[in-house]
Amino acid sequence: MTDGSCSGWGRRRRRRDGLLWLLQVRLHDATAVDVGWAYGIGVLGVLDAALGHGAGSQRALEGVLVAVWSLRLAPSSCAGRARP
């Protein structure tokens, strides 16, 4: 999987990451960055599985595993970090 540095996806990803970083700097809390990263990796993994090459069953398994991992990781990144 490529990083998409020359594509529209790459530019959007860098813009999103930059906005999350600015939010983290302002709030002094990296929770939003962690959650955004987890969901972003999940979306890219599912897109890679859907658009990539290889056997359909392997790509389907990749997509499901990455989606489950991402959907599990993002909320757990927030757990225990809630501000009073």
WOBELDA-V929596 format. One line per field, one symbol per residue. phi: phi as a letter, one per 30 degrees, with the letter a starting at -180 (. if undefined). psi: psi as a letter, one per 30 degrees, with the letter a starting at -180 (. if undefined). burial: 1 if it has 16 or more other C-alpha atoms within 10 Angstrom, else 0. A space follows every 10 residues. Layout:
phi->???
psi->???
burial->???
This chain:
phi->.cdidccddd dddddddddd ddddddchad eddddddddd dddddddddd cdckdedddd dedddddded dddedddddi cddd
psi->klfgfgleee eeeeeeeeee eeeeeefhjg eeeeeeeeee eeeeeeeeee falakeeeee eeeeeeeeee feeeefffkf gkk.
burial->0000000000 0010011001 1011000001 1111111111 0111110110 0000000010 0111011001 0011001000 0000
